Amino acid sequence: MSLNAKRIVIALLSFAFLAALLLVGYIEGNKRILGKKAEIKVPVASENCVACHKIKTPSLVSQWEDSKHAVKGVSCMECHTAEEGDTDVFEHEGKKIAIVVSPKDCSKCHQKEFTEFQKSHHASGAKILGSLDNVLAEVVEGDMGRLAFHGESPAAVSGCKQCHGSVVKIMENGKPDPATWPNTGIGRINPDGSLGACSACHSRHNFTPEVARNPENCGKCHLGPDHPQKEIYEESKHGVAFRSFKEYMNLNAQPWRVGIEYTAAPTCATCHMSATEEQAVTHDVGDRISWTLRPPVSEKIDAKAKRDGKEVLSWEQRRKNMQNVCQKCHSPEYVNGFYQQFDSAINLYNEKFGIPSTKIYKMMREGKVLTATEFDEEVEWSYYYLWHHEGRRARHGAAMMGPDYTQWHGFFEVAERFYTEFVPQTKEACEEAVKHGGEPAIAAKNVLKELDDVLNREEHKWYLGKLSDEEKAKRKAAAEEFKKRYTN
């Protein structure tokens, strides 16, 4: 081939390659125009809405056009039309509409998902109202009086309730009170009485499953010093695998079953909600959880319901449900070994720190060794940190294969808090009560006896310098072995 012919061939190939790149870019940048947009069905009742909002809020319309709702003809009025008896109704462009789209509204098409969600722990998220957490947000760090916003503490409005959910209040004009809206808290209490916000996970107007399946989605709420599930996931090999192979996760697939539609890594949704060959998708995030890791002392997830005489899915079945997911990637021996390690970590936290500190704290409060005002004494803060922050981190770290959160952000800080703050502060509060006499003095003496009994247990004897000779010998032998291994 002559030199000129080679040049012509190279030029043609280069032109073809450039044209292909331009075509791909055009398609990617105009998917709605070339693909989905042709299939969009705008119902007559929503035609004016779409036309107007394309000018006023074009991003919302664009997101809706990318959704499956748009393809199926589910548009503005199908979701925002006010029903008979609704309190959140106002007239807009000649139509009666409601701003708040609640799970009850979504249940017209998604009844199964609605039913599962309404009985889930997510749906009860707003029960935080009245808890110690809310005392902090409304009183200690916030204010419900002079500095309040429409009678609400700004710290709670912009903090706690954005995850847990607000009670959505409606003003006289039919629109939501700005102190309670916007809000996509998972346990939001809606004007129609339903609980939750589907948009907390699915976002508004686009509704793609890819958002709900992405770990970052859960990170809006599940992160931070008291429940760092997002950070623990990122530390774990599960999170490392997801970041490394996200392009293979097929996040928009229907169905989306681990081991079939994708194999690269699990996400939060994989383990807690999504389908396997044997299980359907569930919107009750507790269906696969066997321990509750939230309270001062962990117990099996169904324990409270059993005490209340309620019939619920047993913790054993929930564990089997989760293990079914685990075994799509891991052998039965691996899964069983993990759960034995997990259970032993929870038992350690409970028996060594959670149960003793909780009993002692309750004895002080009930015996009036402490004042009636919460969080005005150091030991109250120490106890709260111990279970609410460090204790949860240790337990969640063990649950999600995050060793750093189990150890250094968990058990290490639990132990430090217990031995260097909770124990000496308990002694100080009790000794002060004994000086003043009366009923608190009697209670204080009982607390000091209980504390002494606790510290003389085998697992705490080191603190009193009472390690057995056998244990001292084991520690010494271990130290010598360490020196041999790392100094030669």
Secondary structure, DSSP 8 states (H G I E B T S, - for coil): --HHHHHHHHHHHHHHHHHHHHHHHHHHHTHHHHTGGGG----GGGHHHHHHHHHH-HHHHHHHHTSHHHHHT--HHHHHB--TT-SS-EEETTEEE-S---HHHHTTT-HHHHHHHHTSTGGGGGGGTTSHHHHIIIIISS-SSTT-BTTB-HHIIIIIHHHH--B--B-TTSSB-TTT-S---TT-B-TTS-B--THHHHTTTT--HHHHHSHHHHTTTS-SSS--HHHHHHHSHHHHHHHHHGGGS-TT-SS--BTTTB-S---HHHHHT---SS----S-TTTT--EE-SSSS-EETTHHHHHTT-----HHHHHHHHHHHHTTTS-HHHHHHHHHHHHHHHHHIIIIIIHHHHHHHHHHHHTTSS-SSTT-SHHHHHHHIIIIIIIHHHHHHHHTT-HHHHIIIIIHHHHHHIIIIIHHHHHHHHHHHHHH-SHHHHHHHHHHHHHHHHHTSGGGGGGGT---HHHHHHHHHHHHHHHHHHH-
